[in-house]
Amino acid sequence: CFTDVSIESEGVNTAEVDHFFAHILKQSGSVGDLNFDGVWNLVLCCVECNRGSGGKHSRVPEIHYLERLNRRNNYLIESHHPLRETLRSQTGKTEIERRMFLQEMDKVAVQNLIHRWKPLIELPAVF
């Protein structure tokens, strides 16, 4: 939703870490031994989007969020971020391999979880 989030603001956490593709996919056995807790699949989000009444829960984010996840992962890889090699090993060595990996994950997620999700309100993206 692009709401400002922080680890701690006046003693309250407004950011949570969410699995982009729901962890339940791993339990379904449809993705083998893929590391769902890998950084490739983790995103910061607000409490409402993660577990609120309008939250994602076990639904698949709309496709434009998948494109943003791919862009984020590629940015970290290209910027020589400390997570660069971890992301490459988890998703693919080339940009094409990484895109195909995420597209395949999206396909499996939709086949298993069926429903797409988007936040009730979405603010303009910062990046």
Contacts in CASP RR format, 6 or more apart in sequence:
PFRMAT RR
TARGET T0000
AUTHOR 0000-0000-0000
METHOD contacts of the structure
MODEL  1
CFTDVSIESEGVNTAEVDHFFAHILKQSGSVGDLNFDGVWNLVLCCVECN
RGSGGKHSRVPEIHYLERLNRRNNYLIESHHPLRETLRSQTGKTEIERRM
FLQEMDKVAVQNLIHRWKPLIELPAVF
1 45 0 8 1.000
1 46 0 8 1.000
1 48 0 8 1.000
1 49 0 8 1.000
1 119 0 8 1.000
1 120 0 8 1.000
1 121 0 8 1.000
1 122 0 8 1.000
1 123 0 8 1.000
2 122 0 8 1.000
2 123 0 8 1.000
2 124 0 8 1.000
2 125 0 8 1.000
2 126 0 8 1.000
3 14 0 8 1.000
3 46 0 8 1.000
3 48 0 8 1.000
3 49 0 8 1.000
3 123 0 8 1.000
4 14 0 8 1.000
5 14 0 8 1.000
5 15 0 8 1.000
5 16 0 8 1.000
5 44 0 8 1.000
5 45 0 8 1.000
5 46 0 8 1.000
6 13 0 8 1.000
6 14 0 8 1.000
6 15 0 8 1.000
7 13 0 8 1.000
7 15 0 8 1.000
14 46 0 8 1.000
14 47 0 8 1.000
15 44 0 8 1.000
15 45 0 8 1.000
15 46 0 8 1.000
16 44 0 8 1.000
16 45 0 8 1.000
16 46 0 8 1.000
16 47 0 8 1.000
16 50 0 8 1.000
16 51 0 8 1.000
17 42 0 8 1.000
17 43 0 8 1.000
17 44 0 8 1.000
17 45 0 8 1.000
18 42 0 8 1.000
18 43 0 8 1.000
18 44 0 8 1.000
18 45 0 8 1.000
18 49 0 8 1.000
18 50 0 8 1.000
18 56 0 8 1.000
19 36 0 8 1.000
19 37 0 8 1.000
19 41 0 8 1.000
19 42 0 8 1.000
20 41 0 8 1.000
20 42 0 8 1.000
20 43 0 8 1.000
20 61 0 8 1.000
20 65 0 8 1.000
20 66 0 8 1.000
20 69 0 8 1.000
21 36 0 8 1.000
21 41 0 8 1.000
21 60 0 8 1.000
21 105 0 8 1.000
21 106 0 8 1.000
21 109 0 8 1.000
22 56 0 8 1.000
22 57 0 8 1.000
22 58 0 8 1.000
22 59 0 8 1.000
22 60 0 8 1.000
22 109 0 8 1.000
22 113 0 8 1.000
23 36 0 8 1.000
23 37 0 8 1.000
24 58 0 8 1.000
24 113 0 8 1.000
25 31 0 8 1.000
25 36 0 8 1.000
25 108 0 8 1.000
25 109 0 8 1.000
25 112 0 8 1.000
25 113 0 8 1.000
26 32 0 8 1.000
26 34 0 8 1.000
26 36 0 8 1.000
28 112 0 8 1.000
30 108 0 8 1.000
30 111 0 8 1.000
30 112 0 8 1.000
31 105 0 8 1.000
31 108 0 8 1.000
35 41 0 8 1.000
35 90 0 8 1.000
38 86 0 8 1.000
38 90 0 8 1.000
39 83 0 8 1.000
39 86 0 8 1.000
39 87 0 8 1.000
39 90 0 8 1.000
40 73 0 8 1.000
40 87 0 8 1.000
40 90 0 8 1.000
40 91 0 8 1.000
43 69 0 8 1.000
43 72 0 8 1.000
45 56 0 8 1.000
48 54 0 8 1.000
48 55 0 8 1.000
48 119 0 8 1.000
49 55 0 8 1.000
49 56 0 8 1.000
49 119 0 8 1.000
50 56 0 8 1.000
51 57 0 8 1.000
54 119 0 8 1.000
54 120 0 8 1.000
55 117 0 8 1.000
55 119 0 8 1.000
56 117 0 8 1.000
57 117 0 8 1.000
58 113 0 8 1.000
59 113 0 8 1.000
59 115 0 8 1.000
59 116 0 8 1.000
59 117 0 8 1.000
60 106 0 8 1.000
60 109 0 8 1.000
60 110 0 8 1.000
60 113 0 8 1.000
60 114 0 8 1.000
60 115 0 8 1.000
60 116 0 8 1.000
60 117 0 8 1.000
61 116 0 8 1.000
61 117 0 8 1.000
61 118 0 8 1.000
62 116 0 8 1.000
62 117 0 8 1.000
62 118 0 8 1.000
63 106 0 8 1.000
63 116 0 8 1.000
65 118 0 8 1.000
66 102 0 8 1.000
66 103 0 8 1.000
66 106 0 8 1.000
68 125 0 8 1.000
69 102 0 8 1.000
70 98 0 8 1.000
70 99 0 8 1.000
70 102 0 8 1.000
73 87 0 8 1.000
73 91 0 8 1.000
73 98 0 8 1.000
74 95 0 8 1.000
74 98 0 8 1.000
76 83 0 8 1.000
76 84 0 8 1.000
76 87 0 8 1.000
77 84 0 8 1.000
77 87 0 8 1.000
77 88 0 8 1.000
77 98 0 8 1.000
91 97 0 8 1.000
91 98 0 8 1.000
91 101 0 8 1.000
91 102 0 8 1.000
92 98 0 8 1.000
92 101 0 8 1.000
110 116 0 8 1.000
END
